[in-house]
Amino acid sequence: MKKVTIGVLGFLILFVAIPLLIAVGTYNSLVNRQQTVDSAWAQVQNVYQRRADRIPNLVQTVQGAASFEKSTLEAVTNARASVGKVTIDVNSAPADAAKLEAFQKAQGQLTSALSRLLVVSEQYPELKANNNFLTLQAQLEGSENRIAVERGRFNDAVQDYDASIKRFPGVVLAGIFGFTSKPFFTATPEAQGVPTVNFNFNATTNP
């Protein structure tokens, strides 16, 4: 009788312990995946900020070396200001798709404005011979490459995380502990389109 009781007790312990261990392991896995997404998001923010930090020097260099059409420089300055108005926590990836879309739209407009500025700059020999401009141009091109890489890594992390909260047993714990899906970066019209260039070499007024 005593052996039967011990056996039943052991079975009950296993019956409780095994699901508990699975739940703990799954929860920790979800936390790790969420942290990976947040870390990837922080890197995305860093590379975008790196680009933004170089824009004032670029604008100043261009103003000093060539008489650009006013609208070209204004577009870059205004786009950079618009980016600063879209606030998203740098340490936590957005769960709201609308917020990420607004962030992405503002950054896309800045990308388009910078592309137009650099295309126009190619028409000015004094800029092509300006070492400061060439350095800034190379840094911005490097920033664009880093942005593409970090966005890709972010999307990969989001895909892995979103899949984990939809699979069993993650889907159960996600509902209990508030793990919600994260939106992806998507291609935008600004990123896909070729910037429109309107050369105005007779302009002499700086902004």
Secondary structure, 3 states (H helix, E strand, C coil): CHHHHHHHHHHHHHHHHHHHHHHHHHHHHHHHHHHHHHHHHHHHHHHHHHHHHHHHHHHHHHHHHCCCCHHHHHHHHHHHHHHHHCCCCCCCCCCCHHHHHHHHHHHHHHHHHHHHHHHHHCCCHHHHCCHHHHHHHHHHHHHHHHHHHHHHHHHHHHHHHHHHCCCCCHHHHHHHHCCCCCCCCCCCHHHHCCCCCCCCCCCCCCC
